Amino acid sequence: VTFIPDKGQVYGAAFRQVAISSIEPGFEAEFAFNALPGKIFQGKVLHILPAIAEGEFSGSGKLKQATAYKDEGRYAVTFTLGEDIKKYDLPAGSAMKVAVYSHKVEPAAIIRKILIRMVSWQHYFNFEMH
């Protein structure tokens, strides 16, 4: 059985390990959904999940090889949106781009704001015809 909540939505994104040290709960964020070109939504970081799959270890009786650690894991971060987007009728799992504005790299925020808007406008042109 799959349960899909219909009250209050939480959104998630995966960030590289190098970026996660600059993200904290409460930081401002902006979202650009692939299905909604030209629209930017405001939100905040809700929670950073404290573990990733690469932190798991399954005992097998064999020594681990260094090649087992070659993949870079990403940390899951959850967000809340500042507005209700139910009117857009997006299905759960819709793709989006997220920009988090950290106090640690504040001078780069204006550049990131421009870039996420450019990506959002590009979604007008990124469609496939079948």
MODELLER restraints for C-alpha pairs under 7 A, 6 or more apart:
rsr = mdl.restraints
at = mdl.atoms
rsr.add(forms.Gaussian(group=physical.xy_distance, feature=features.Distance(at['CA:10:A'], at['CA:78:A']), mean=6.42, stdev=0.5))
rsr.add(forms.Gaussian(group=physical.xy_distance, feature=features.Distance(at['CA:10:A'], at['CA:79:A']), mean=5.81, stdev=0.5))
rsr.add(forms.Gaussian(group=physical.xy_distance, feature=features.Distance(at['CA:10:A'], at['CA:80:A']), mean=5.50, stdev=0.5))
rsr.add(forms.Gaussian(group=physical.xy_distance, feature=features.Distance(at['CA:11:A'], at['CA:78:A']), mean=5.47, stdev=0.5))
rsr.add(forms.Gaussian(group=physical.xy_distance, feature=features.Distance(at['CA:11:A'], at['CA:79:A']), mean=5.03, stdev=0.5))
rsr.add(forms.Gaussian(group=physical.xy_distance, feature=features.Distance(at['CA:11:A'], at['CA:80:A']), mean=6.31, stdev=0.5))
rsr.add(forms.Gaussian(group=physical.xy_distance, feature=features.Distance(at['CA:12:A'], at['CA:76:A']), mean=6.59, stdev=0.5))
rsr.add(forms.Gaussian(group=physical.xy_distance, feature=features.Distance(at['CA:12:A'], at['CA:77:A']), mean=5.52, stdev=0.5))
rsr.add(forms.Gaussian(group=physical.xy_distance, feature=features.Distance(at['CA:12:A'], at['CA:78:A']), mean=4.32, stdev=0.5))
rsr.add(forms.Gaussian(group=physical.xy_distance, feature=features.Distance(at['CA:12:A'], at['CA:79:A']), mean=6.02, stdev=0.5))
rsr.add(forms.Gaussian(group=physical.xy_distance, feature=features.Distance(at['CA:13:A'], at['CA:76:A']), mean=5.72, stdev=0.5))
rsr.add(forms.Gaussian(group=physical.xy_distance, feature=features.Distance(at['CA:13:A'], at['CA:77:A']), mean=5.46, stdev=0.5))
rsr.add(forms.Gaussian(group=physical.xy_distance, feature=features.Distance(at['CA:13:A'], at['CA:78:A']), mean=6.59, stdev=0.5))
rsr.add(forms.Gaussian(group=physical.xy_distance, feature=features.Distance(at['CA:14:A'], at['CA:74:A']), mean=5.53, stdev=0.5))
rsr.add(forms.Gaussian(group=physical.xy_distance, feature=features.Distance(at['CA:14:A'], at['CA:75:A']), mean=5.30, stdev=0.5))
rsr.add(forms.Gaussian(group=physical.xy_distance, feature=features.Distance(at['CA:14:A'], at['CA:76:A']), mean=4.51, stdev=0.5))
rsr.add(forms.Gaussian(group=physical.xy_distance, feature=features.Distance(at['CA:14:A'], at['CA:77:A']), mean=6.17, stdev=0.5))
rsr.add(forms.Gaussian(group=physical.xy_distance, feature=features.Distance(at['CA:15:A'], at['CA:74:A']), mean=5.17, stdev=0.5))
rsr.add(forms.Gaussian(group=physical.xy_distance, feature=features.Distance(at['CA:15:A'], at['CA:75:A']), mean=5.28, stdev=0.5))
rsr.add(forms.Gaussian(group=physical.xy_distance, feature=features.Distance(at['CA:15:A'], at['CA:76:A']), mean=6.54, stdev=0.5))
rsr.add(forms.Gaussian(group=physical.xy_distance, feature=features.Distance(at['CA:16:A'], at['CA:73:A']), mean=6.93, stdev=0.5))
rsr.add(forms.Gaussian(group=physical.xy_distance, feature=features.Distance(at['CA:16:A'], at['CA:74:A']), mean=4.78, stdev=0.5))
rsr.add(forms.Gaussian(group=physical.xy_distance, feature=features.Distance(at['CA:16:A'], at['CA:75:A']), mean=6.50, stdev=0.5))
rsr.add(forms.Gaussian(group=physical.xy_distance, feature=features.Distance(at['CA:17:A'], at['CA:73:A']), mean=6.98, stdev=0.5))
rsr.add(forms.Gaussian(group=physical.xy_distance, feature=features.Distance(at['CA:17:A'], at['CA:74:A']), mean=5.91, stdev=0.5))
rsr.add(forms.Gaussian(group=physical.xy_distance, feature=features.Distance(at['CA:17:A'], at['CA:75:A']), mean=6.60, stdev=0.5))
rsr.add(forms.Gaussian(group=physical.xy_distance, feature=features.Distance(at['CA:22:A'], at['CA:102:A']), mean=6.09, stdev=0.5))
rsr.add(forms.Gaussian(group=physical.xy_distance, feature=features.Distance(at['CA:22:A'], at['CA:104:A']), mean=6.24, stdev=0.5))
rsr.add(forms.Gaussian(group=physical.xy_distance, feature=features.Distance(at['CA:23:A'], at['CA:102:A']), mean=6.15, stdev=0.5))
rsr.add(forms.Gaussian(group=physical.xy_distance, feature=features.Distance(at['CA:24:A'], at['CA:45:A']), mean=6.85, stdev=0.5))
rsr.add(forms.Gaussian(group=physical.xy_distance, feature=features.Distance(at['CA:25:A'], at['CA:45:A']), mean=4.80, stdev=0.5))
rsr.add(forms.Gaussian(group=physical.xy_distance, feature=features.Distance(at['CA:25:A'], at['CA:46:A']), mean=5.16, stdev=0.5))
rsr.add(forms.Gaussian(group=physical.xy_distance, feature=features.Distance(at['CA:25:A'], at['CA:47:A']), mean=5.52, stdev=0.5))
rsr.add(forms.Gaussian(group=physical.xy_distance, feature=features.Distance(at['CA:26:A'], at['CA:44:A']), mean=5.54, stdev=0.5))
rsr.add(forms.Gaussian(group=physical.xy_distance, feature=features.Distance(at['CA:26:A'], at['CA:45:A']), mean=5.11, stdev=0.5))
rsr.add(forms.Gaussian(group=physical.xy_distance, feature=features.Distance(at['CA:26:A'], at['CA:46:A']), mean=6.29, stdev=0.5))
rsr.add(forms.Gaussian(group=physical.xy_distance, feature=features.Distance(at['CA:27:A'], at['CA:44:A']), mean=5.49, stdev=0.5))
rsr.add(forms.Gaussian(group=physical.xy_distance, feature=features.Distance(at['CA:27:A'], at['CA:45:A']), mean=5.37, stdev=0.5))
rsr.add(forms.Gaussian(group=physical.xy_distance, feature=features.Distance(at['CA:27:A'], at['CA:100:A']), mean=6.78, stdev=0.5))
rsr.add(forms.Gaussian(group=physical.xy_distance, feature=features.Distance(at['CA:27:A'], at['CA:101:A']), mean=6.26, stdev=0.5))
rsr.add(forms.Gaussian(group=physical.xy_distance, feature=features.Distance(at['CA:27:A'], at['CA:102:A']), mean=6.30, stdev=0.5))
rsr.add(forms.Gaussian(group=physical.xy_distance, feature=features.Distance(at['CA:28:A'], at['CA:43:A']), mean=6.01, stdev=0.5))
rsr.add(forms.Gaussian(group=physical.xy_distance, feature=features.Distance(at['CA:28:A'], at['CA:44:A']), mean=4.58, stdev=0.5))
rsr.add(forms.Gaussian(group=physical.xy_distance, feature=features.Distance(at['CA:28:A'], at['CA:45:A']), mean=6.56, stdev=0.5))
rsr.add(forms.Gaussian(group=physical.xy_distance, feature=features.Distance(at['CA:28:A'], at['CA:100:A']), mean=6.01, stdev=0.5))
rsr.add(forms.Gaussian(group=physical.xy_distance, feature=features.Distance(at['CA:28:A'], at['CA:101:A']), mean=5.49, stdev=0.5))
rsr.add(forms.Gaussian(group=physical.xy_distance, feature=features.Distance(at['CA:29:A'], at['CA:42:A']), mean=5.99, stdev=0.5))
rsr.add(forms.Gaussian(group=physical.xy_distance, feature=features.Distance(at['CA:29:A'], at['CA:43:A']), mean=5.05, stdev=0.5))
rsr.add(forms.Gaussian(group=physical.xy_distance, feature=features.Distance(at['CA:29:A'], at['CA:44:A']), mean=5.16, stdev=0.5))
rsr.add(forms.Gaussian(group=physical.xy_distance, feature=features.Distance(at['CA:29:A'], at['CA:45:A']), mean=6.72, stdev=0.5))
rsr.add(forms.Gaussian(group=physical.xy_distance, feature=features.Distance(at['CA:29:A'], at['CA:98:A']), mean=6.80, stdev=0.5))
rsr.add(forms.Gaussian(group=physical.xy_distance, feature=features.Distance(at['CA:29:A'], at['CA:99:A']), mean=5.44, stdev=0.5))
rsr.add(forms.Gaussian(group=physical.xy_distance, feature=features.Distance(at['CA:29:A'], at['CA:100:A']), mean=4.29, stdev=0.5))
rsr.add(forms.Gaussian(group=physical.xy_distance, feature=features.Distance(at['CA:29:A'], at['CA:101:A']), mean=5.88, stdev=0.5))
rsr.add(forms.Gaussian(group=physical.xy_distance, feature=features.Distance(at['CA:30:A'], at['CA:40:A']), mean=6.45, stdev=0.5))
rsr.add(forms.Gaussian(group=physical.xy_distance, feature=features.Distance(at['CA:30:A'], at['CA:41:A']), mean=5.49, stdev=0.5))
rsr.add(forms.Gaussian(group=physical.xy_distance, feature=features.Distance(at['CA:30:A'], at['CA:42:A']), mean=4.71, stdev=0.5))
rsr.add(forms.Gaussian(group=physical.xy_distance, feature=features.Distance(at['CA:30:A'], at['CA:43:A']), mean=5.98, stdev=0.5))
rsr.add(forms.Gaussian(group=physical.xy_distance, feature=features.Distance(at['CA:30:A'], at['CA:98:A']), mean=5.74, stdev=0.5))
rsr.add(forms.Gaussian(group=physical.xy_distance, feature=features.Distance(at['CA:30:A'], at['CA:99:A']), mean=5.24, stdev=0.5))
rsr.add(forms.Gaussian(group=physical.xy_distance, feature=features.Distance(at['CA:30:A'], at['CA:100:A']), mean=6.63, stdev=0.5))
rsr.add(forms.Gaussian(group=physical.xy_distance, feature=features.Distance(at['CA:31:A'], at['CA:40:A']), mean=5.60, stdev=0.5))
rsr.add(forms.Gaussian(group=physical.xy_distance, feature=features.Distance(at['CA:31:A'], at['CA:41:A']), mean=5.01, stdev=0.5))
rsr.add(forms.Gaussian(group=physical.xy_distance, feature=features.Distance(at['CA:31:A'], at['CA:42:A']), mean=6.45, stdev=0.5))
rsr.add(forms.Gaussian(group=physical.xy_distance, feature=features.Distance(at['CA:31:A'], at['CA:96:A']), mean=6.54, stdev=0.5))
rsr.add(forms.Gaussian(group=physical.xy_distance, feature=features.Distance(at['CA:31:A'], at['CA:97:A']), mean=5.75, stdev=0.5))
rsr.add(forms.Gaussian(group=physical.xy_distance, feature=features.Distance(at['CA:31:A'], at['CA:98:A']), mean=4.72, stdev=0.5))
rsr.add(forms.Gaussian(group=physical.xy_distance, feature=features.Distance(at['CA:31:A'], at['CA:99:A']), mean=6.62, stdev=0.5))
rsr.add(forms.Gaussian(group=physical.xy_distance, feature=features.Distance(at['CA:32:A'], at['CA:39:A']), mean=6.38, stdev=0.5))
rsr.add(forms.Gaussian(group=physical.xy_distance, feature=features.Distance(at['CA:32:A'], at['CA:40:A']), mean=5.18, stdev=0.5))
rsr.add(forms.Gaussian(group=physical.xy_distance, feature=features.Distance(at['CA:32:A'], at['CA:41:A']), mean=6.66, stdev=0.5))
rsr.add(forms.Gaussian(group=physical.xy_distance, feature=features.Distance(at['CA:32:A'], at['CA:96:A']), mean=5.40, stdev=0.5))
rsr.add(forms.Gaussian(group=physical.xy_distance, feature=features.Distance(at['CA:32:A'], at['CA:97:A']), mean=5.17, stdev=0.5))
rsr.add(forms.Gaussian(group=physical.xy_distance, feature=features.Distance(at['CA:32:A'], at['CA:98:A']), mean=6.57, stdev=0.5))
rsr.add(forms.Gaussian(group=physical.xy_distance, feature=features.Distance(at['CA:32:A'], at['CA:116:A']), mean=6.88, stdev=0.5))
rsr.add(forms.Gaussian(group=physical.xy_distance, feature=features.Distance(at['CA:32:A'], at['CA:120:A']), mean=5.47, stdev=0.5))
rsr.add(forms.Gaussian(group=physical.xy_distance, feature=features.Distance(at['CA:33:A'], at['CA:95:A']), mean=6.01, stdev=0.5))
rsr.add(forms.Gaussian(group=physical.xy_distance, feature=features.Distance(at['CA:33:A'], at['CA:96:A']), mean=4.04, stdev=0.5))
rsr.add(forms.Gaussian(group=physical.xy_distance, feature=features.Distance(at['CA:33:A'], at['CA:97:A']), mean=6.38, stdev=0.5))
rsr.add(forms.Gaussian(group=physical.xy_distance, feature=features.Distance(at['CA:34:A'], at['CA:95:A']), mean=5.79, stdev=0.5))
rsr.add(forms.Gaussian(group=physical.xy_distance, feature=features.Distance(at['CA:34:A'], at['CA:96:A']), mean=5.42, stdev=0.5))
rsr.add(forms.Gaussian(group=physical.xy_distance, feature=features.Distance(at['CA:34:A'], at['CA:123:A']), mean=5.86, stdev=0.5))
rsr.add(forms.Gaussian(group=physical.xy_distance, feature=features.Distance(at['CA:37:A'], at['CA:120:A']), mean=5.12, stdev=0.5))
rsr.add(forms.Gaussian(group=physical.xy_distance, feature=features.Distance(at['CA:37:A'], at['CA:121:A']), mean=5.42, stdev=0.5))
rsr.add(forms.Gaussian(group=physical.xy_distance, feature=features.Distance(at['CA:37:A'], at['CA:123:A']), mean=5.02, stdev=0.5))
rsr.add(forms.Gaussian(group=physical.xy_distance, feature=features.Distance(at['CA:37:A'], at['CA:124:A']), mean=5.45, stdev=0.5))
rsr.add(forms.Gaussian(group=physical.xy_distance, feature=features.Distance(at['CA:38:A'], at['CA:120:A']), mean=5.00, stdev=0.5))
rsr.add(forms.Gaussian(group=physical.xy_distance, feature=features.Distance(at['CA:38:A'], at['CA:121:A']), mean=4.69, stdev=0.5))
rsr.add(forms.Gaussian(group=physical.xy_distance, feature=features.Distance(at['CA:39:A'], at['CA:120:A']), mean=6.63, stdev=0.5))
rsr.add(forms.Gaussian(group=physical.xy_distance, feature=features.Distance(at['CA:42:A'], at['CA:81:A']), mean=5.93, stdev=0.5))
rsr.add(forms.Gaussian(group=physical.xy_distance, feature=features.Distance(at['CA:42:A'], at['CA:82:A']), mean=5.38, stdev=0.5))
rsr.add(forms.Gaussian(group=physical.xy_distance, feature=features.Distance(at['CA:43:A'], at['CA:79:A']), mean=6.68, stdev=0.5))
rsr.add(forms.Gaussian(group=physical.xy_distance, feature=features.Distance(at['CA:43:A'], at['CA:80:A']), mean=5.42, stdev=0.5))
rsr.add(forms.Gaussian(group=physical.xy_distance, feature=features.Distance(at['CA:43:A'], at['CA:81:A']), mean=4.05, stdev=0.5))
rsr.add(forms.Gaussian(group=physical.xy_distance, feature=features.Distance(at['CA:43:A'], at['CA:82:A']), mean=4.83, stdev=0.5))
rsr.add(forms.Gaussian(group=physical.xy_distance, feature=features.Distance(at['CA:44:A'], at['CA:79:A']), mean=5.53, stdev=0.5))
rsr.add(forms.Gaussian(group=physical.xy_distance, feature=features.Distance(at['CA:44:A'], at['CA:80:A']), mean=5.54, stdev=0.5))
rsr.add(forms.Gaussian(group=physical.xy_distance, feature=features.Distance(at['CA:44:A'], at['CA:81:A']), mean=6.63, stdev=0.5))
rsr.add(forms.Gaussian(group=physical.xy_distance, feature=features.Distance(at['CA:45:A'], at['CA:78:A']), mean=6.16, stdev=0.5))
rsr.add(forms.Gaussian(group=physical.xy_distance, feature=features.Distance(at['CA:45:A'], at['CA:79:A']), mean=4.56, stdev=0.5))
rsr.add(forms.Gaussian(group=physical.xy_distance, feature=features.Distance(at['CA:45:A'], at['CA:80:A']), mean=6.69, stdev=0.5))
rsr.add(forms.Gaussian(group=physical.xy_distance, feature=features.Distance(at['CA:46:A'], at['CA:78:A']), mean=5.33, stdev=0.5))
rsr.add(forms.Gaussian(group=physical.xy_distance, feature=features.Distance(at['CA:46:A'], at['CA:79:A']), mean=4.72, stdev=0.5))
rsr.add(forms.Gaussian(group=physical.xy_distance, feature=features.Distance(at['CA:46:A'], at['CA:80:A']), mean=6.24, stdev=0.5))
rsr.add(forms.Gaussian(group=physical.xy_distance, feature=features.Distance(at['CA:47:A'], at['CA:77:A']), mean=5.77, stdev=0.5))
rsr.add(forms.Gaussian(group=physical.xy_distance, feature=features.Distance(at['CA:47:A'], at['CA:78:A']), mean=5.20, stdev=0.5))
rsr.add(forms.Gaussian(group=physical.xy_distance, feature=features.Distance(at['CA:48:A'], at['CA:76:A']), mean=6.20, stdev=0.5))
rsr.add(forms.Gaussian(group=physical.xy_distance, feature=features.Distance(at['CA:48:A'], at['CA:77:A']), mean=4.47, stdev=0.5))
rsr.add(forms.Gaussian(group=physical.xy_distance, feature=features.Distance(at['CA:48:A'], at['CA:78:A']), mean=6.42, stdev=0.5))
rsr.add(forms.Gaussian(group=physical.xy_distance, feature=features.Distance(at['CA:49:A'], at['CA:75:A']), mean=6.72, stdev=0.5))
rsr.add(forms.Gaussian(group=physical.xy_distance, feature=features.Distance(at['CA:49:A'], at['CA:76:A']), mean=5.59, stdev=0.5))
rsr.add(forms.Gaussian(group=physical.xy_distance, feature=features.Distance(at['CA:49:A'], at['CA:77:A']), mean=6.07, stdev=0.5))
rsr.add(forms.Gaussian(group=physical.xy_distance, feature=features.Distance(at['CA:52:A'], at['CA:73:A']), mean=6.82, stdev=0.5))
rsr.add(forms.Gaussian(group=physical.xy_distance, feature=features.Distance(at['CA:52:A'], at['CA:74:A']), mean=6.99, stdev=0.5))
rsr.add(forms.Gaussian(group=physical.xy_distance, feature=features.Distance(at['CA:52:A'], at['CA:75:A']), mean=6.07, stdev=0.5))
rsr.add(forms.Gaussian(group=physical.xy_distance, feature=features.Distance(at['CA:54:A'], at['CA:73:A']), mean=6.21, stdev=0.5))
rsr.add(forms.Gaussian(group=physical.xy_distance, feature=features.Distance(at['CA:99:A'], at['CA:112:A']), mean=6.89, stdev=0.5))
rsr.add(forms.Gaussian(group=physical.xy_distance, feature=features.Distance(at['CA:99:A'], at['CA:116:A']), mean=6.95, stdev=0.5))
rsr.add(forms.Gaussian(group=physical.xy_distance, feature=features.Distance(at['CA:101:A'], at['CA:109:A']), mean=6.07, stdev=0.5))
